[in-house]
Amino acid sequence: MAKIAFILLCHKDPEAIIQQAERLTTAGDYISIHFDARARPEHFAKIRDALAGNPNVAFAHKRIKCGWGEWSLVQATLYAVEAAEQQFPRATHFYMLSGDCQPIKTADYIHRYLDDNDCDFIESFDYFESNWIKTGWTEERLIYRHVFNERTQKRLFYWSFELQRRLGLKRRIPADIQVQIGSQWWCLRRRTIEKILEFTRQRRDVMRFFRTTWIPDETFFQTAVRHLIPETEIRARTLTFLMFTDYGMPLTFYNDHYDLLTSQDYLFARKVSPEALELKERLGALFAAKGVSFQISSEGPGLFKFLTGRGRIGRRFASRFWETESTLGRDRELLIIVCKKWHVAKRLLEAVHDVTGLPSIAYLFDEESTPLPDLGGIQATLGKRTRHRRALMRMLFDYYDTDRLVICLDPSSIDLLHDFFGDRSGTRLLEVQCAFPDHYLIGHAKRIGLAGAHTPQETLERLLPTIRQDIVSESDQIRDAGFENHYRMKQGDDVADHVTRLCGFLHIDEEQAREIAETPHLFDD
């Protein structure tokens, strides 16, 4: 009978990881865990202590810091695979999972399925001819060297790329390698894993090449399997059910998706919402059950395509089934900086990012030119961002793989503030109150079209009280709303006062808050 070594890459939610490991090993299977070195040490200690007595649990020999799009994700996988291959000699299959994956069949069904199909399950399509990449870079991922993280070091990432492009610093793909691409959620037989590990030791040239490609977790294992295993022994599909919205982001499943999930021709599903506790409980009971039969309908992708099609041609009369939950996520925290002087807020935002490392986005609902990742078009215009505000924010949390995100809003965006504070996520507000001398207000009037280069001074003087009152009124509206976790940082206050506000707003220590508060020229015009 098949015995599975699950390969789990995770970085948060230790209680859920412990529960997942205990559930998956109750049927005699194994699990090898790599817990991101960026995560809190106490979380990793909690996982190790809870699972210390379970002989079917192993941990990667080395923990490293992982980043989206980096080789580190592949390296972390290899560390976990090596640990599983060495410690679990009876494992017949190695199945890649994340902390968001849940079984959607019984353990008996999963074992029988693998016994009946002696092959490797991995999406692996020709990189250049398959059209697997719908938008964005193709050959640029491979022929240039990528050493910076696109999400956390965006400027350096694109500066490095542009420099290489201008200097013509392209490189060749190893001659005997045909690059493949596909989902990173694979299930491979033991002999395939052994060949891959030997391949990593023998082919240093290939390892050097992939180490500086972009998003190698979609290409390395896919390419290695096709290079090492006969085509007749490969099924170019994943056994993990996942779908993407029409904005190109992973679909999240909630409590009311149980019947949909269990009827699919897959063994696991991703991504299950951390808040879908009822769904997780039902799927956990199902995994341990005996004698369950399944009516496989596989309507998920077809239903998905139908519903997105109705939306695109203007005939969507009800919420799409993946939109039944509109919350940002109970465990997520949205940190909002509100300031009328955008340049002040941007300086503060940059300082927050530099000191804390938190993903940060300036005035995404106010400036169409705000740099945003490609989220399938939802980010394309201010109108779309505002209409789909919660969907956009959920995607940004997912894109940056974070539970904490900092944004800037203009004080006039009171409706957005009400909406975000009405969400079940944690929302915190830092209102930065600045001084507004006459010369600034005159410039503001010109920027928003109330005045021009030749507006008489007399007219400007009549405008100034009205503009100043508008700014005061916006601040009053925010104060009158009674938002919880509302902090105020005022120009002219002592640095010590700013430190106190920043500590409360960001939940950081005093030393970090002081470094932010002492940002040079923070309030300068």
N, C-alpha and C positions, 0 to 999 in steps of 0.2 A: 504494500500500500504506500502511496505517496506520503512523504513527510516533508513539510515545507519549512524552510528557514526564511522568515520574513525579515526584510531589510528595511529598517525604519529610520528615516531622517526626520528630526524634529528639533524644535527650539523653544517651546513654550508649553504651558498648561501641563505641569507634571502629574496632576491627578488623573487627567485623561490618558496620558501616556502609560501610567501604571495600570489603569483599568484596561487599556487596549492590550498591553503585554500579557496581563493575567488571562484575559479572555482568549487570546489567540493561542496560548500555550496549554490551555485546559484540554485540548483535543490531541495532545501529544506532539504538537508542532513546536518550532523554535522561533526565537526572535533575536536579532542582533541590532543594537541601538547605537546610533550616533547622535548625541545631543550637542547642538551647536555651542562652541566655546564662547560665543558672544553672550549666551544666555546667563542668567543669574547662577552663580555657583551653588547657592542653597537649593535651587530647583534640581540641579543635577544630583546633589547629595541626597535629596529626598527620593528621587527615582532609584538610585543605587541602593539605598537602605531598604526601600520597600520591596525590591526585587532580588535582594541579596541571597535569599534562600531558595530561589527558583533555578534549578539546574538547566532549564531550557531557555534561559536568558543570558545573552552575552552582550558585551559592550565593545565598541570599536577600540582598538589598542591605542589610538591617538585621537584626540578631539581637536578640531581646527575651527577657525572662524569661517563661516560660510556667507557668501553673497550671491544674490541672484545674478545669473548670466556668467558667473565665474567658473573656472576650473575647480574651485574649492568644493562645489557640490558633487562633482565626479570623484574627487579625491576622498571626500567623506564617505561616499558610497563604497569606494574600493576598500577603505579601512574597515567598514562594517562587514562587507562581503568576506574579506580575509579572515576576520574574527569568526564569522559563521562557518566558513569552510574548514577552519582548523578545529573549532570546538564542537561541531556537530557533524561527525563523519557519516551519520545515518540520514542526513538531509538529502532528499532526492531532487528538490526544487528550491529555487531562490526567488522570492517574490518581493518586488520593490513596492513600498508603501510610504505614505506620509501620515502625520498625525490626524489629518482630515479624512482618512479613508476608513470605511466600515464594511464588514462583510454583508452581502445581501443574499447569501445562500447558506445552507447548513454546512458544518464542517464535513459531514459525510459526503454531501453532494460535491464539495470542492475537491476532496480527495479522489472520488470516483472520476470526476472530470479529468483530472490530471493523469490518472492511471490509464484512461481510455484514449488519451491524446499524447503520444510520445513525440513531442515537438517543443520548440521554443516559441513563446508568445511575445512578440516585440514588434511594434510598428517600426518598419525600416523601409523607407522609400528613397528612390534616387534623389539626391540633394538638388540637382540642377534641373531635372526633367519632371519631377512629380507635382510641382505647383503646391507643395505642402505649405510653404511660406506664402501667405496671402498678400501681405504688405510689408514694406520695409526692406532692409538689406538682405541680400542673398550671398553672392560671392564675397562681399565685404566682411562677412563674419569670419571667413576662412583665410583670405589672402593677405590680410593685415594683422599685425600683432596687437592684441588687446590686453593691456596689463592693468588698466584702471576699471573701477566699477561704474557702470553706466548710470546707476541710480544714485549712488552716494558721492561719486566723483565726476559728475556729468561734464563739467568744464574741461577737466583733464582728459576724460575719455574722448570727447570730440576734438579737442586740440591735438591729441596724439594721432587720432585717425586722420585729421586734415593734414597734419605735417607729413605723415607717411604717404598720403595720396599725392601731395604736391611734389614730394621728392622721388616718387615712383618706387617706393620701398615695398613692392609686392613680393610675395614668396610663392613657391610652388607647393602644391599638395604632394605628399609622398607618392611616387609613381605607381606603385602597385595597390594603392588604396582608392576604392570608389566610395566616396563619402555618402552616407545615408542619413536620413533624418526621420524623426518620429517622436511619439510620446515617450517620456521617461519612465512610465509605469509598466514595467515588463515582468515576465515570469520565465526564468531560464532553468534548464536542467543542470544537474550537478556537473556533468561532463563539459557542458558549455562554459560554466563558470570557471572550471579548472583550466580550460584552454584560454580564456580571457586573462586570467591571472598570469599564466605563463607568457602570453602575448605581451603583457605590460612589462615583464622582466626582460624579454628578448628584443622588443622593438622600441628602443629608446628614441629613435627618430620620430616615430609616430606619437609617442607620449609628449615629446617636446613640441610637436606641431599642435596637438589638440590643447596643450596647456595654455596657449595664448590665443585660442579661438574664442569667439563670443557665443555664449549659450551652449557650451559643449555637452551639457546633460541631454540635449536633444539630438546629438550626433555621435558621441564617442561609442557608447555601447551598441547603438544601432549599426554603426560602421563595423565594429569589431565582430559582431555576430555574423553579419553577411560575409565578412572576410574569412571567417573560420569554419562556418557551418554550412553544409549543403542546403541549397534552396528548398529542397523537398522536405527538410526538417524544420522549416521556419513558417510560422503563421504570422503574417504581417498585420497583427491586430493586438490590442491590449485586452486583458481580462478585467480591467478596471473601468467601470462605466463613468464617463465624464462627458460633459457637454459644455459648449461655450455659447454665451448669449450673442445676439446680433451685434453687440458692441465688441465682441472678441474677447470677453473676459470669462473665466471659469464660472459655471453655474453653481449656485449653492442650493443644497437640498434641505428641506425643513420637515417638521413633524407630519405634514399631510402628504408626503411623498412616498410613504411605505409601500403601497401597492404598486406604484409606478416602478420603484427600484427593484422589488423582488421579482417582477415579471420580465426583467431584462436578461438577455443572454450574456451575462457577465457574473463574475464572482464577488467583486468588491465595487464600491462606489466612492467617488470623490467629486465635490467637497461636501461633507456633511457639516452643517452649521454647528458651532460650539453650543449654541442655545437650543438645538433640537434634542433635548434630553429625552423626550418621549420616544423619538425615532431611534436614538441610540439604544435605549432600553429594549425596545421591541426587536431591533436587529441583533442585539446581544443574546436575547432569548432564542431567537431563530437560529443563530449559529450553533447553539448547544443542543438544539432539538433533534429528535430521531424520527425517521419515517415520514418526513415531509416531502410531498411532491410539488412540483412547480409547473405552472402553466406559462410557458415562455411565449410572450407576444412581441417583445422587442419594439413596442410602438414608440418608445421614447424619442429617438432621433427623428422619426417621421412626424410625430406630434409637434415636436419642437420646430421643425422646418415649416410645418403648416401654420403654426401660430405666429412665428416671426414673419412669414409671408403676409398674413392678414394685416399685421401691424404696418408693414412697409407700403401696402396699397390702400391704407386708410380704412380697413374694415375690421379693426380690433375692437370688439364691443365689451370685453371683460379683461381683467388683469391676466397677464400671462402666468402660467402655473409656477414659474420660477420667481415671480414678483409678489407672491402672497405675503412675504415678509419684507417690510420696507425699512426696518431699523438698520442703523449702521452696525449694530452689534453691541450687546450688553457689556461685553468685556473690553470694548474699545473706548478710547478717550480722545475727544476732539478738543484741541486747544486753540482758541480764537483770540487773535490780537486785533483790537479795533482802534483805529487811529485815523484822523482826518488828514494828517500830513503823511502821505504815503511813503515818502523817502525816509522819514523817521522810523516807521514801522518796518520797512525793508532792512534798515540797518540793524534794528533790534532782532528781526527774524534771522538774519545772517549770523548774528552773535549767538543766538539760541542754538542754531544748527551747529555752529563750530564748537560750542562748549558741550552740548548734550548729545549731538549726533542724531537728533530727532529729524525725520523728514519734514520739510517745511515748504510751503507754497504761498507766494505773495499775491493777494488780490485776484484770485482766479475767477471771482464772480464780478469783477469790476474792470479788468484789463483783458481784452481778447488776446493780447500778445504775451500773456503769462506763459512761460514754458511748461508744457504738460506732456506726459507720455501719450502715445497713440493708444486710445482706448476704444477704437472702432468707430470714431466719429462723434461720440457723445460729448467730447471735449472741444469740438470744432468751433462753436460759436458761443457767445455769452447767453443767447437765448436758450440753447440746448442745455448748457450747464445749469442755468437757473431752473428750467422746467424739470430736469432730471437730477436735481441737486443731491438727493439721498443716494440714488444709484451711482452718480459720479463719485461721491465720497466713499461709498463702499468699494468701488473699483480702485480708488487711490489707496485705500487701506490695503487692499489685496495686492496691488501692484508693488507697493513698497514693503509688503510683508511685515506690517507693523501693527501694533495695537494703540499707538500714540502718534498723532499727526497734528502739526501746527499750521494754521492758515491765517491770512490777514483778511479782514473785511472793512469796508468803509462804514462809518457810523450810520449812514443812511439806510443800510441793509437790515432794517429792524425786522422785516418779515423773515429773512434768512435766520436771524438770531432766534426768533420765536420757534421756527421750525426745528432747528438743531437742538435747542434746549427742550423741545417737546419729545425728542427721541429718547429711547431707552439706553443709549450709550451715555457715557460720562462726558459732559460738556463743561468746559471752564472758559472764563472770559477775562481777558486783561484789557482794560480800557486805558489807552495812553492819551492823556490830556495835555495838549500843547498850548503854548502862547500863540496868539494870532495878531501880530502887528499889522498896521495898515498896509505896508508894502506887500506883505504876503497875501492879504485878502484881495488886493488889486490884481496881483498875479493870478490868484485863484479865479477871480471873475473873468479874466481873459482866457484862462484855460478851459472854462466851462461854457464860454460863448456869451457871457453876460456883458462883456466889454471888449472893445477892439483896440488896436494900436492908436487910433485917433479919437477915442472917446474923451470928451472934455473932462477936465478935472472936477468941475462942478457936478457932473453926472456921477462920477466915481464916488464923490463924497456922499451923495445921496444913497448910493448903493451899499456902501460899507456897513451901516447899521443893520440893514436887512440881512446881508450875508452873515454878519457876525451872529445875529439872532437865530438864523437857520442852524448854524453850527451848535449854538447853545441848546436849541430845541432838540436836535438829534441826541445830544448827550442826556438831556432830561428824559427823553423817551426811553432810552436804555436804562436809566436809573429807575424810572417809574415802573418798568416791566418786572422788577423784582427778581431778576435772574439769580439763581443760586451760584455759588462759586464765582462771584463777580469781584474782580480786583481792579483797583485804580492806581495808575502810576502817573504822577503829575510832574510836568516840567517845573523845575525850581525847587522841588523837594530834596531833602538830603539823600545822599547815596544810600545811607542806612535804611531809609524808608523804601527806596526802590528795591533793595536787597530783600526786605521782608515780603514785599508784594511778589517778587519773582519766585521766592521760595514757595509761597503758597500756590501760585499759579502753576508752576512747573513741577512741584514736588521734588525739588533738588536741594542739595546742601548749601550752606551759606557761602562756602568758598566758590562754588560754581556760580551762584547768583551774583556774587560780588564781581566776578570776572565779566559777566554780562552787563551788569549795571555800570561798570566803568568803561564801557565801549567808548572810544574817543569820538568826540563830536556827535554824540548820539542825537541831540536835539537841535543841532545847527541847521539853519536854512541853506 
